[in-house]
Amino acid sequence: NLEGTGGYYFPQASTVNAMRDYNGFTQLYINHGAAPENAGYEYVLLPSLTKDETEAYASDPDIEIVCNTDQIQAVREKHLKILGINFWQAGEVDNIACDVPAAVMLQEEGEVLRVSVADPTWKQTTVQISLTGDYRLDEENDRVSLTESGDKTDLVFDVTDKMGQSIEVSLVNNNYTALDEEYENKPLYIREQGSAVVHVKNLQSGSLAAVYDLNGRQCYATGAIADDLRIDFSDYKKGVYIIRCSQPDGSSYVWKFVN
């Protein structure tokens, strides 16, 4: 820990050297020797953390080094469910494949998978990534095309003239059930696989629910829900709908359904 700067966490035991330069800055470095072979390093920056906070983080870190090679570097932030990958060349890690050098970030949040892709080299016109799973685009994007086949989804990003800027899209997992999610006294949104039926479970008795289209028109309303709300969108027009549930304790929850 450097006072006034923050903390550094090293997942692997490392010998770290420190020196102060003539400008008064502290430099930290790992001495790999004159001609290292297959040497590496891993560290986590913890801005503004105190010595005690850094020690607490080190005792229970929330990151996982997924891959650290000269071809691919990947790190997962477990609490936020974020996976960051640098593909230095085409390759695959953690069931995610990329066809060219690129920077990729993914974040899981329930049924939604947020994907961000960038070409830091400025040399590519497209970047293709392949994911394990059955996904669809939450919203259309002129720079992204999706092809789904069984349990595999391919995404092609048009990075022409993006100059290293990222392209972000949200995907919806068609097979999401939320059965493995942890909810403590919170409503649980579940879409029946292969159907247009959704359930909202674990609602407080007396909760209210309504469905709206994107024009704000109310399409459905019900009250005095005991526990399990079931909505069948089979007869609804194709489009996007908003489900809103309000509970007697004043809390409210909103979900988006794409029919």
C-alpha positions, -999 to 999 in steps of 0.1 A, spaced: 0 0 0 12 35 -9 -2 62 14 -22 87 -6 -23 65 -37 -40 32 -29 -32 -5 -26 -18 -32 -49 -28 -68 -46 -7 -96 -61 -26 -128 -66 7 -148 -69 36 -145 -44 59 -120 -60 91 -101 -51 83 -65 -58 110 -38 -58 103 -1 -50 124 29 -57 118 67 -57 128 85 -88 142 120 -90 107 135 -95 96 121 -62 75 93 -77 75 58 -64 82 31 -89 73 -5 -84 88 -33 -105 94 -70 -107 129 -79 -118 126 -107 -144 163 -108 -151 182 -100 -183 166 -126 -206 134 -140 -190 115 -169 -207 78 -172 -202 79 -147 -173 46 -131 -162 30 -109 -135 -4 -103 -120 -17 -75 -99 -48 -56 -90 -49 -18 -86 -70 -6 -56 -72 32 -59 -76 51 -26 -77 20 -4 -60 23 29 -35 -3 43 -62 -20 63 -87 -20 34 -60 -34 11 -53 -62 36 -90 -70 38 -93 -72 1 -62 -95 -1 -78 -119 24 -109 -122 2 -103 -110 -33 -131 -108 -58 -111 -114 -90 -102 -146 -109 -73 -148 -133 -89 -169 -161 -60 -168 -185 -26 -150 -186 -5 -160 -216 11 -141 -244 -19 -150 -266 -48 -142 -243 -52 -124 -210 -86 -127 -192 -98 -116 -157 -132 -121 -141 -146 -97 -114 -167 -122 -95 -190 -99 -76 -200 -78 -107 -198 -108 -130 -176 -90 -155 -151 -108 -177 -125 -88 -195 -104 -104 -223 -75 -91 -244 -71 -114 -274 -35 -107 -286 -43 -131 -314 -72 -152 -325 -81 -178 -299 -106 -191 -273 -110 -188 -236 -139 -196 -212 -161 -207 -241 -156 -174 -259 -138 -174 -292 -125 -144 -312 -112 -145 -348 -87 -115 -346 -68 -95 -320 -94 -75 -300 -105 -63 -265 -137 -79 -253 -157 -74 -221 -188 -93 -210 -211 -88 -180 -239 -112 -169 -270 -97 -153 -298 -122 -150 -310 -131 -185 -290 -103 -201 -254 -106 -213 -237 -72 -221 -210 -75 -247 -184 -48 -256 -159 -52 -284 -131 -29 -295 -102 -31 -320 -73 -13 -303 -51 -21 -333 -72 0 -357 -64 -27 -383 -96 -47 -385 -128 -41 -403 -148 -68 -385 -144 -87 -352 -163 -120 -348 -168 -136 -314 -185 -169 -307 -204 -176 -275 -217 -208 -260 -254 -203 -255 -286 -194 -273 -289 -156 -274 -308 -129 -293 -301 -91 -296 -320 -71 -271 -321 -42 -296 -310 -40 -332 -276 -24 -339 -264 -14 -374 -229 -25 -366 -237 -59 -352 -251 -91 -368 -260 -122 -349 -263 -158 -361 -276 -185 -337 -272 -222 -342 -282 -246 -314 -261 -238 -283 -238 -214 -302 -242 -178 -310 -219 -158 -334 -216 -121 -333 -199 -100 -360 -190 -64 -351 -183 -39 -379 -154 -19 -364 -147 0 -396 -135 36 -388 -142 31 -351 -105 40 -343 -104 18 -312 -138 28 -298 -159 0 -284 -193 -12 -297 -217 -24 -270 -247 -46 -273 -270 -64 -249 -280 -100 -255 -309 -119 -241 -304 -156 -231 -333 -175 -247 -329 -204 -222 -327 -183 -190 -347 -196 -161 -331 -178 -131 -333 -210 -111 -296 -207 -102 -298 -171 -92 -298 -161 -55 -327 -140 -44 -334 -130 -8 -370 -119 -3 -370 -104 -38 -393 -111 -68 -380 -137 -92 -386 -132 -129 -387 -164 -150 -395 -169 -187 -407 -204 -196 -383 -219 -221 -396 -219 -257 -428 -201 -248 -443 -166 -244 -452 -172 -208 -435 -154 -179 -437 -159 -141 -429 -135 -113 -425 -155 -81 -419 -145 -45 -442 -115 -46 -455 -101 -14 -492 -108 -8 -513 -80 -22 -489 -69 -48 -501 -51 -80 -489 -57 -115 -493 -41 -149 -479 -45 -185 -473 -16 -208 -462 -13 -244 -435 11 -255 -461 38 -261 -470 37 -224 -504 21 -231 -515 -3 -204 -521 -38 -218 -528 -57 -186 -533 -51 -149 -540 -73 -119 -540 -68 -82 -541 -87 -49 -515 -112 -61 -508 -140 -36 -474 -151 -47 -470 -162 -83 -479 -139 -112 -483 -156 -146 -486 -136 -178 -491 -152 -212 -479 -130 -241 -490 -155 -268 -519 -132 -281 -499 -100 -278 -484 -83 -309 -447 -87 -316 -428 -60 -298 -413 -49 -264 -434 -48 -232 -427 -35 -198 -438 -55 -167 -441 -35 -135 -448 -49 -101 -455 -29 -70 -454 -44 -35 -472 -33 -3 -439 -23 13 -435 4 -14 -408 -14 -34 -413 -18 -72 -397 -39 -99 -396 -36 -137 -387 -61 -163 -386 -59 -201 -402 -87 -222 -395 -91 -259 -423 -109 -277 
